[in-house]
Amino acid sequence: MQKDKLLIIDDEERLRSLLARILQLEGYEVIVASSGKEGLRKLQQEAIPVVISDVKLPDMNGIELASQIKASYPACEIIVLTAFGTINDGVKAIKSGAFDYITKGDDNEKIIPLVSKAMDKALLQYRVLELEQKLNAKFGFDRLIGKSAPITDVIKMAQKVALTDTTVLLLGETGTGKEIFAEAIHQASNRHAKSFVAVNCSAFTKELLESELFGHKAGAFTGAVKDKKGLFEEANGGTIFLDEIGELDLDLQAKLLRVLESQQFLKVGDTKPTQVNVRILAATNRNLLAEVNKEGFRSDLYYRLSVFQITLPALRDRKKDIRLLAEHFMHYFGAKVKKQLNSLTDGFVEKLEAYPWPGNIRELKNIIERAVILADGNTLDESLLPYEMQEPQTSKTGTATTTFDLSTIEKMHIQRVLIHVHGNRAEAARLLNIGVATLYRKLKEYGLE
């Protein structure tokens, strides 16, 4: 959009030319139209910040035109020209979305400051729209890649619930993109101008997590030398995303339930409740209903959190999207390391599609980053994939491929177990007969986080 460009719509050629000349002398680029339909065509061809339109046009009413323009181009500002004694038309135009009106025959100098104010407002609104578009590309649904039915179905669900204040529970295996979905829901909501705060409930001890979420008063415990705001206060007016909600301690579950029911909580060491206005999004890869049955998760909290559930599909269930995702990550990491990469070989894609992806999109991202770093040319081929992905699980005769490297065997076994338990790490650790911390360490070591 070119700055200081405006459109004059008037069927009176003499007045149209006079106005155009006055505004051109002020440095504006002026486009003219003699009818409402012609004016609308001009707006379709290019972005124009300000429109000056007569109320009486040969093909339509200027008030209706102002309403149409604002509906299609909300950042555009319209100034309406009225005949003497028809001030009522100007008032109606403003109610239809016009910026202001001016009576024909008034001192022409009045139009200059009016256009300047309208132009300032319009350009500011266009800048806001540009910023919103950039934010949508970075945090909104536009960043979600995939055309397969499993992912498009859940995107449609998320887009619908985003317009509400309903609590959402995101389910799915580790690495399926639950936090990205939470950010997109927030960005598409009426809370997008406020904070989005994400916290991993499994990353803190019970005591530290309570202080992080709800804050504390000075002197509440050793080391609490001053008052501290919690993440719920930081997210006030916006959205808080509670990842790994299944790891939340039962006492903190009770406190979270109160926030859901009353939007109030007590800071650690405080006796006066703090009021907030926060939307809660939560996520887990655990079966919370099973945890409820085992009394490891409060049933009342579960039903408050699961008002609207969205289960994100595993990558192995959306294989049609693997090439799209791989190409996206190839360009992303190629730009980071300043490599011109432009294609994937069919063999490379076939290997990706044949792999079970226990780590889902996160694992694919790591694999492509590794391949980009190793690539010498402008194409990614199967030689750049890890050894276990290059070798099939079984030979053509149906016998298992012989692999002697201990770390490769361990990685493949962990992957199989994770697939078996649908990504539940606690259950995987139990079946592997190792501690959860050990499993997390191995997942990090093998790039399966």
C-alpha positions as CSV (number, residue, x, y, z in Angstrom):
1,M,0.0,0.0,0.0
2,Q,1.3,3.4,-1.0
3,K,1.1,6.1,1.7
4,D,-0.9,9.3,1.0
5,K,-3.0,7.8,-1.7
6,L,-6.7,8.6,-1.8
7,L,-9.8,8.0,-4.0
8,I,-12.4,10.7,-4.9
9,I,-15.8,9.3,-6.0
10,D,-18.1,12.0,-7.5
11,D,-20.1,12.2,-10.7
12,E,-19.6,16.0,-11.0
13,E,-16.4,16.3,-13.0
14,R,-15.8,20.0,-12.1
15,L,-15.9,19.4,-8.4
16,R,-14.0,16.1,-8.7
17,S,-11.2,17.8,-10.6
18,L,-11.1,20.8,-8.2
19,L,-10.7,18.5,-5.2
20,A,-8.1,16.4,-6.9
21,R,-6.0,19.5,-7.8
22,I,-6.2,20.9,-4.2
23,L,-5.1,17.6,-2.7
24,Q,-2.4,16.9,-5.3
25,L,-0.9,20.3,-4.3
26,E,-0.7,19.0,-0.8
27,G,1.3,16.0,-1.9
28,Y,-1.4,13.3,-2.1
29,E,-1.6,10.9,-5.0
30,V,-5.3,11.1,-6.2
31,I,-7.3,8.5,-8.0
32,V,-10.8,9.4,-9.3
33,A,-14.0,7.6,-10.1
34,S,-17.3,8.9,-11.4
35,S,-19.6,6.2,-9.8
36,G,-19.8,3.9,-6.8
37,K,-19.2,0.7,-8.9
38,E,-16.1,2.3,-10.5
39,G,-14.8,3.3,-7.0
40,L,-15.3,-0.2,-5.7
41,R,-13.3,-1.6,-8.7
42,K,-10.5,0.9,-7.9
43,L,-10.4,-0.4,-4.3
44,Q,-10.2,-4.0,-5.5
45,Q,-7.2,-3.2,-7.7
46,E,-5.1,-1.6,-4.9
47,A,-5.1,-0.6,-1.2
48,I,-6.2,3.0,-0.8
49,P,-6.2,4.4,2.8
50,V,-8.8,7.2,2.3
51,V,-11.9,7.6,0.2
52,I,-13.8,10.9,-0.4
53,S,-17.3,10.1,-1.7
54,D,-20.4,12.1,-2.6
55,V,-23.6,11.0,-1.0
56,K,-25.6,11.3,-4.2
57,L,-24.1,9.0,-6.9
58,P,-25.7,7.9,-10.2
59,D,-25.6,4.2,-9.4
60,M,-25.9,4.0,-5.6
61,N,-26.3,5.9,-2.3
62,G,-23.1,7.2,-0.8
63,I,-24.2,6.0,2.6
64,E,-24.6,2.4,1.3
65,L,-21.2,2.7,-0.4
66,A,-19.5,3.8,2.8
67,S,-21.0,0.7,4.6
68,Q,-19.8,-1.6,1.8
69,I,-16.3,-0.2,1.8
70,K,-16.0,-0.5,5.6
71,A,-17.2,-4.1,5.5
72,S,-14.7,-5.1,2.8
73,Y,-11.8,-2.8,3.9
74,P,-12.2,-2.0,7.6
75,A,-8.9,0.0,7.8
76,C,-10.0,2.4,5.0
77,E,-11.5,5.7,6.1
78,I,-14.3,7.5,4.2
79,I,-15.1,11.2,4.1
80,V,-18.6,11.9,2.8
81,L,-19.5,15.0,0.8
82,T,-23.0,16.3,1.4
83,A,-25.1,19.0,-0.3
84,F,-26.0,22.1,1.8
85,G,-29.0,21.4,4.0
86,T,-28.5,17.6,4.0
87,I,-26.5,17.3,7.2
88,N,-28.7,14.4,8.1
89,D,-27.1,12.4,5.3
90,G,-23.6,13.0,6.8
91,V,-24.8,11.8,10.2
92,K,-26.2,8.7,8.7
93,A,-22.9,8.1,6.8
94,I,-20.9,8.3,10.1
95,K,-23.2,5.7,11.6
96,S,-22.5,3.5,8.6
97,G,-18.8,3.7,9.3
98,A,-17.6,6.9,7.6
99,F,-14.8,8.9,9.3
100,D,-16.5,12.3,8.9
101,Y,-18.5,14.4,6.5
102,I,-18.1,17.9,4.9
103,T,-20.7,20.1,3.2
104,K,-20.1,21.0,-0.5
105,G,-19.4,24.7,-0.9
106,D,-17.5,25.0,2.5
107,D,-14.1,26.6,2.4
108,N,-11.9,24.1,0.6
109,E,-9.2,24.5,3.2
110,K,-11.4,22.5,5.6
111,I,-10.9,19.4,3.5
112,I,-7.1,19.4,4.0
113,P,-6.9,18.9,7.8
114,L,-9.8,16.5,7.6
115,V,-8.0,14.3,5.0
116,S,-4.8,14.5,7.1
117,K,-6.6,13.2,10.2
118,A,-8.3,10.4,8.2
119,M,-5.0,9.4,6.5
120,D,-3.2,9.2,9.9
121,K,-5.9,7.0,11.3
122,A,-6.1,4.8,8.2
123,L,-2.3,4.3,8.0
124,L,-2.2,3.4,11.7
125,Q,-5.0,0.8,11.2
126,Y,-3.1,-0.7,8.2
127,R,0.0,-1.0,10.3
128,V,-1.9,-2.8,13.0
129,L,-3.3,-5.2,10.3
130,E,0.2,-5.9,9.0
131,L,1.4,-6.6,12.6
132,E,-1.6,-8.9,13.1
133,Q,-0.8,-10.8,9.9
134,K,2.8,-11.2,11.0
135,L,1.7,-12.5,14.4
136,N,-0.7,-14.9,12.7
137,A,2.1,-16.2,10.5
138,K,4.3,-16.7,13.6
139,F,1.8,-17.8,16.2
140,G,-1.6,-18.3,14.6
141,F,-3.2,-21.1,12.6
142,D,-1.3,-20.0,9.5
143,R,1.8,-21.6,10.9
144,L,0.1,-25.1,11.2
145,I,1.3,-27.2,8.3
146,G,-0.7,-30.0,6.8
147,K,-3.5,-30.9,4.4
148,S,-4.4,-34.4,5.5
149,A,-7.9,-35.0,7.0
150,P,-6.6,-35.7,10.5
151,I,-4.9,-32.4,10.9
152,T,-7.4,-30.2,9.0
153,D,-10.3,-31.6,11.1
154,V,-8.6,-30.6,14.4
155,I,-7.6,-27.2,13.0
156,K,-11.3,-26.5,12.2
157,M,-12.3,-27.5,15.7
158,A,-9.6,-25.3,17.3
159,Q,-10.6,-22.3,15.1
160,K,-14.2,-22.6,16.3
161,V,-13.4,-22.9,20.0
162,A,-10.8,-20.1,19.7
163,L,-13.6,-17.6,19.4
164,T,-15.0,-18.5,22.8
165,D,-13.6,-18.3,26.3
166,T,-14.1,-22.1,26.8
167,T,-11.4,-24.1,28.6
168,V,-9.7,-26.5,26.1
169,L,-7.9,-29.7,26.9
170,L,-5.4,-30.7,24.2
171,L,-4.6,-34.4,24.1
172,G,-2.0,-36.3,22.1
173,E,1.4,-37.9,22.1
174,T,4.5,-36.0,22.9
175,G,5.8,-33.9,20.0
176,T,2.5,-33.5,18.2
177,G,2.5,-29.7,18.6
178,K,0.1,-29.1,21.6
179,E,1.8,-25.8,22.6
180,I,1.7,-24.5,19.0
181,F,-2.0,-25.3,18.9
182,A,-2.5,-23.5,22.2
183,E,-0.7,-20.4,20.9
184,A,-2.9,-20.5,17.7
185,I,-6.1,-20.7,19.8
186,H,-4.9,-17.7,21.8
187,Q,-3.9,-15.7,18.8
188,A,-7.3,-16.3,17.1
189,S,-9.2,-15.3,20.3
190,N,-10.4,-11.9,21.5
191,R,-7.6,-12.1,24.1
192,H,-4.8,-12.0,21.5
193,A,-3.7,-8.5,22.5
194,K,-3.0,-9.7,26.0
195,S,-0.3,-12.2,27.3
196,F,0.0,-15.9,26.4
197,V,1.8,-17.6,29.3
198,A,3.0,-21.2,28.9
199,V,4.2,-23.4,31.8
200,N,5.3,-27.0,32.0
201,C,3.8,-28.5,35.1
202,S,6.3,-31.3,35.2
203,A,9.3,-29.0,35.3
204,F,8.9,-27.8,38.9
205,T,8.5,-29.3,42.3
206,K,5.1,-28.9,44.0
207,E,6.2,-26.0,46.2
208,L,8.0,-24.2,43.4
209,L,5.2,-24.7,41.0
210,E,2.6,-23.2,43.4
211,S,4.7,-20.1,43.8
212,E,5.3,-19.9,40.1
213,L,1.6,-20.2,39.2
214,F,0.0,-18.2,42.0
215,G,2.8,-16.0,43.4
216,H,3.7,-15.5,47.1
217,K,3.8,-12.8,49.8
218,A,7.0,-11.7,51.4
219,G,8.0,-13.9,54.3
220,A,5.8,-16.8,53.1
221,F,8.8,-19.1,53.2
222,T,12.5,-18.9,53.6
223,G,14.0,-16.8,50.7
224,A,10.7,-15.0,50.0
225,V,12.1,-11.6,50.7
226,K,9.5,-9.7,48.6
227,D,6.0,-10.1,47.1
228,K,6.0,-12.0,43.8
229,K,3.4,-12.1,41.0
230,G,2.5,-15.5,39.8
231,L,1.9,-16.6,36.2
232,F,-1.8,-16.3,36.5
233,E,-1.5,-12.6,37.3
234,E,1.0,-12.2,34.4
235,A,-1.6,-13.8,32.1
236,N,-4.5,-11.6,33.4
237,G,-6.7,-10.7,30.5
238,G,-5.0,-13.3,28.3
239,T,-4.4,-17.0,28.3
240,I,-2.4,-19.4,30.4
241,F,-1.3,-22.8,28.9
242,L,-0.7,-25.6,31.4
243,D,1.3,-28.2,29.7
244,E,1.7,-31.7,31.2
245,I,-1.4,-31.0,33.4
246,G,-1.4,-34.7,34.4
247,E,1.7,-34.2,36.5
248,L,0.0,-31.6,38.7
249,D,-0.1,-32.4,42.5
250,L,-3.5,-33.1,44.0
251,D,-3.3,-30.1,46.3
252,L,-2.5,-27.8,43.3
253,Q,-5.3,-29.5,41.4
254,A,-7.7,-28.2,44.1
255,K,-6.3,-24.7,43.8
256,L,-6.6,-24.8,40.0
257,L,-10.2,-25.9,40.3
258,R,-11.0,-22.8,42.3
259,V,-9.5,-20.6,39.7
260,L,-11.6,-22.3,37.0
261,E,-14.8,-21.9,39.1
262,S,-14.3,-18.4,40.5
263,Q,-11.2,-16.8,38.8
264,Q,-9.8,-16.4,42.3
265,F,-6.8,-17.8,44.1
266,L,-4.7,-17.3,47.2
267,K,-1.0,-16.5,46.9
268,V,1.3,-18.5,49.0
269,G,1.3,-16.9,52.5
270,D,-1.7,-14.6,51.6
271,T,-5.2,-14.5,53.2
272,K,-6.8,-12.2,50.7
273,P,-7.9,-13.8,47.4
274,T,-6.5,-12.4,44.1
275,Q,-9.0,-11.9,41.3
276,V,-8.0,-12.6,37.6
277,N,-9.6,-12.9,34.2
278,V,-7.7,-15.7,32.5
279,R,-8.5,-18.3,29.9
280,I,-7.0,-21.8,30.7
281,L,-5.8,-24.1,28.1
282,A,-4.3,-27.4,29.2
283,A,-2.4,-30.3,27.6
284,T,-1.3,-33.8,28.5
285,N,-0.1,-37.0,26.8
286,R,-1.6,-39.1,29.7
287,N,-5.0,-40.7,29.9
288,L,-6.5,-38.4,32.5
289,L,-9.7,-40.5,32.8
290,A,-7.6,-43.5,33.7
291,E,-5.8,-41.3,36.3
292,V,-9.2,-40.3,37.7
293,N,-10.2,-43.9,38.1
294,K,-6.9,-44.5,39.9
295,E,-7.6,-41.4,42.1
296,G,-4.4,-39.8,40.7
297,F,-6.4,-36.9,39.2
298,R,-9.5,-35.1,40.6
299,S,-12.6,-36.0,38.7
300,D,-14.2,-32.5,39.2
301,L,-11.1,-30.8,37.7
302,Y,-11.0,-33.3,34.9
303,Y,-14.6,-32.5,33.9
304,R,-14.0,-28.8,34.1
305,L,-10.8,-29.0,32.0
306,S,-12.3,-31.3,29.4
307,V,-15.3,-29.2,28.4
308,F,-13.8,-29.1,24.9
309,Q,-11.2,-31.8,24.1
310,I,-9.0,-31.8,21.0
311,T,-6.9,-34.8,20.3
312,L,-3.9,-34.0,18.0
313,P,-3.0,-36.8,15.6
314,A,0.3,-38.6,15.7
315,L,2.6,-38.0,12.7
316,R,2.4,-41.6,11.6
317,D,-1.4,-41.1,11.2
318,R,-0.9,-38.1,8.8
319,K,1.8,-39.4,6.5
320,K,0.5,-37.2,3.6
321,D,1.9,-34.2,5.5
322,I,5.4,-35.6,6.0
323,R,6.8,-34.1,2.8
324,L,5.2,-30.7,3.5
325,L,6.6,-30.6,7.0
326,A,10.1,-31.8,5.8
327,E,10.2,-29.1,3.1
328,H,9.2,-26.5,5.7
329,F,11.9,-27.5,8.1
330,M,14.4,-27.8,5.3
331,H,13.9,-24.2,4.2
332,Y,13.8,-23.0,7.9
333,F,17.1,-24.6,8.9
334,G,18.6,-23.9,5.5
335,A,18.1,-20.2,6.1
336,K,19.5,-20.4,9.6
337,V,22.8,-22.0,8.4
338,K,22.8,-20.0,5.1
339,K,22.4,-23.0,2.8
340,Q,20.4,-22.9,-0.4
341,L,18.4,-26.1,-0.2
342,N,15.5,-26.6,-2.6
343,S,14.5,-30.2,-2.8
344,L,14.1,-33.7,-1.2
345,T,14.8,-36.9,-3.1
346,D,11.9,-39.4,-3.5
347,G,14.1,-41.9,-1.6
348,F,14.5,-39.4,1.3
349,V,10.7,-38.9,1.5
350,E,10.0,-42.6,1.3
351,K,12.3,-43.3,4.2
352,L,10.5,-40.6,6.2
353,E,7.1,-42.0,5.4
354,A,8.1,-45.5,6.3
355,Y,9.4,-44.5,9.8
356,P,7.0,-44.8,12.8
357,W,7.9,-41.4,14.3
358,P,7.5,-42.1,18.1
359,G,8.7,-38.5,18.7
360,N,6.3,-37.1,16.2
361,I,6.8,-33.7,14.6
362,R,9.5,-32.8,17.1
363,E,11.6,-35.8,16.1
364,L,11.1,-35.0,12.4
365,K,12.3,-31.4,13.0
366,N,15.4,-32.8,14.7
367,I,16.1,-35.2,11.8
368,I,15.7,-32.5,9.2
369,E,18.0,-30.1,11.1
370,R,20.6,-32.8,11.3
371,A,20.3,-33.5,7.5
372,V,20.5,-29.8,6.6
373,I,23.7,-29.5,8.7
374,L,25.3,-32.5,6.9
375,A,24.1,-31.6,3.4
376,D,26.8,-30.5,1.0
377,G,24.6,-29.8,-2.0
378,N,21.2,-28.3,-2.5
379,T,19.2,-31.5,-2.1
380,L,18.5,-33.8,0.9
381,D,18.8,-37.5,0.2
382,E,18.6,-40.7,2.2
383,S,22.3,-40.8,2.9
384,L,21.8,-37.8,5.3
385,L,19.3,-39.8,7.5
386,P,20.4,-41.6,10.7
387,Y,21.5,-45.2,10.3
388,E,18.4,-46.7,11.8
389,M,16.2,-44.9,9.3
390,Q,18.3,-45.9,6.3
391,E,18.0,-49.6,7.2
392,P,14.6,-51.2,7.1
393,Q,13.2,-53.0,10.2
394,T,13.0,-56.3,8.3
395,S,14.7,-57.6,5.2
396,K,12.8,-58.5,2.0
397,T,12.8,-62.1,3.2
398,G,11.0,-61.1,6.4
399,T,14.0,-61.6,8.7
400,A,15.1,-58.9,11.0
401,T,17.9,-56.7,9.9
402,T,21.1,-57.4,11.9
403,T,22.2,-54.4,13.9
404,F,25.0,-54.7,16.4
405,D,25.5,-51.1,17.6
406,L,24.2,-51.0,21.2
407,S,23.0,-47.4,21.2
408,T,21.1,-48.0,18.0
409,I,19.3,-51.1,19.4
410,E,18.5,-49.2,22.6
411,K,17.1,-46.2,20.7
412,M,14.9,-48.5,18.5
413,H,13.6,-50.4,21.5
414,I,12.7,-47.2,23.3
415,Q,10.9,-46.0,20.1
416,R,8.9,-49.3,19.9
417,V,7.9,-49.1,23.6
418,L,6.8,-45.4,23.2
419,I,4.6,-46.4,20.2
420,H,3.1,-49.3,22.2
421,V,2.1,-47.0,25.1
422,H,1.0,-44.1,22.7
423,G,3.7,-41.8,23.9
424,N,3.0,-42.2,27.7
425,R,6.4,-41.7,29.1
426,A,5.6,-42.8,32.7
427,E,4.2,-46.1,31.3
428,A,7.1,-46.4,29.0
429,A,9.6,-46.0,31.8
430,R,7.7,-48.7,33.8
431,L,7.8,-51.2,31.0
432,L,11.5,-50.5,30.3
433,N,12.1,-50.9,34.1
434,I,14.0,-47.6,34.3
435,G,13.2,-44.3,36.1
436,V,11.3,-41.5,34.4
437,A,14.3,-39.2,34.8
438,T,16.5,-41.8,33.1
439,L,14.0,-42.1,30.2
440,Y,14.0,-38.4,29.7
441,R,17.8,-38.3,29.6
442,K,17.9,-41.0,27.0
443,L,15.2,-39.3,24.9
444,K,17.3,-36.2,24.9
445,E,20.4,-38.2,24.1
446,Y,18.8,-39.8,21.1
447,G,16.9,-36.7,19.9
448,L,13.5,-38.2,20.7
449,E,12.2,-35.4,22.9
